Amino acid sequence: MYDKFAIDPQASLKPAIELAEINVGIAEKLVQQQAGYVVDMLNASVEHAKLLGGMSDAAAAFEAQQGFARDVGQRFADAAKLQFETLTEAKDATLKLFEGAVQQPLAAKNAPAKKAA
């Protein structure tokens, strides 16, 4: 086993390299999603503060506050769904990688040995 690793370290480390690439890609995607969510929430909060600043009726302000709370809740739910989908994508890619890494040695082990001529 050690001799195979020493002969072809690139092939031996390929699953680990691919896993690292999956992790980096998913981390970048999650960071972009979070940054977009934060910017969106900040913009919505500023707009809401401007709206409330121009109101003099307490009942209208209360209704505006309720609407904003519902909107924030929906945005949060949408962001959570998107991140869940992203993490599921990462899980699927990782499972596929591990299945391939496990199947490859098994296939080689079960393959008929070639006879030397």
C-alpha positions in Angstrom: 0.0 0.0 0.0 2.8 2.4 0.9 4.6 1.6 -2.3 1.6 2.6 -4.4 1.3 5.9 -2.5 5.0 6.6 -3.0 4.8 5.8 -6.7 1.8 8.0 -7.6 1.1 10.6 -4.9 -1.0 12.7 -7.2 -3.5 9.9 -7.8 -3.5 9.0 -4.1 -4.2 12.5 -3.0 -6.7 13.3 -5.8 -9.8 12.7 -3.6 -8.4 14.9 -0.8 -7.6 17.6 -3.3 -11.1 17.4 -4.8 -12.7 17.5 -1.4 -10.7 20.7 -0.6 -11.9 22.2 -3.8 -15.5 21.4 -3.0 -15.1 22.9 0.5 -13.5 26.1 -0.9 -16.2 26.5 -3.6 -19.0 26.0 -1.1 -17.4 28.3 1.4 -17.1 31.1 -1.2 -20.7 30.6 -2.3 -21.9 30.8 1.3 -19.9 33.9 2.0 -21.4 35.5 -1.1 -24.9 34.6 -0.1 -24.4 36.0 3.5 -22.9 39.2 2.1 -25.8 39.6 -0.2 -28.2 39.0 2.6 -26.5 41.5 4.9 -26.5 44.2 2.2 -30.2 43.5 1.4 -31.1 43.7 5.1 -29.2 46.9 5.7 -30.9 48.5 2.7 -34.3 47.4 3.8 -33.7 48.6 7.3 -32.6 52.1 6.0 -35.7 52.3 3.8 -37.9 51.3 6.7 -36.3 53.8 9.0 -37.0 56.5 6.4 -40.6 55.4 6.1 -41.1 55.4 9.8 -39.4 58.8 10.2 -42.0 60.4 8.0 -45.0 58.9 9.8 -46.9 60.7 12.5 -49.8 58.2 13.0 -48.9 55.6 15.6 -51.3 53.0 14.1 -49.8 53.4 10.7 -46.3 53.1 12.1 -47.3 50.0 14.0 -48.7 48.4 10.8 -45.5 49.4 8.9 -43.5 47.8 11.6 -45.5 44.6 11.4 -45.1 44.5 7.6 -41.4 45.0 8.0 -41.1 42.2 10.5 -43.0 39.9 8.1 -40.7 40.9 5.3 -37.6 40.3 7.4 -38.9 36.9 8.4 -39.5 36.0 4.8 -36.1 37.2 3.7 -34.5 35.2 6.5 -36.5 32.1 5.5 -35.5 32.5 1.8 -31.8 32.9 2.8 -32.0 29.9 5.0 -33.5 27.8 2.2 -30.8 29.0 -0.2 -28.0 28.1 2.2 -29.6 24.7 2.9 -29.6 24.0 -0.8 -26.0 25.1 -1.1 -25.0 22.8 1.8 -27.0 19.9 0.3 -25.1 20.5 -2.9 -21.8 20.2 -1.0 -23.0 17.1 0.7 -24.0 15.5 -2.6 -20.7 16.3 -4.2 -18.8 15.0 -1.2 -20.8 11.7 -1.1 -20.2 11.3 -4.9 -16.5 11.9 -4.3 -16.3 9.3 -1.5 -18.3 6.7 -3.4 -15.9 7.1 -6.3 -12.9 6.9 -4.0 -14.2 3.7 -2.4 -15.4 2.1 -5.7 -12.2 2.6 -7.5 -10.0 0.4 -5.3 -12.8 -2.2 -5.1 -13.1 -2.3 -8.9 -9.3 -2.7 -9.2 -9.2 -5.4 -6.6 -12.1 -7.4 -8.2 -10.8 -7.0 -11.8 -9.3 -10.1 -13.3 -5.5 -10.1 -13.2 -3.8 -9.7 -16.5 -1.5 -12.6 -17.4 2.0 -11.8 -18.4 3.0 -13.2 -21.8 
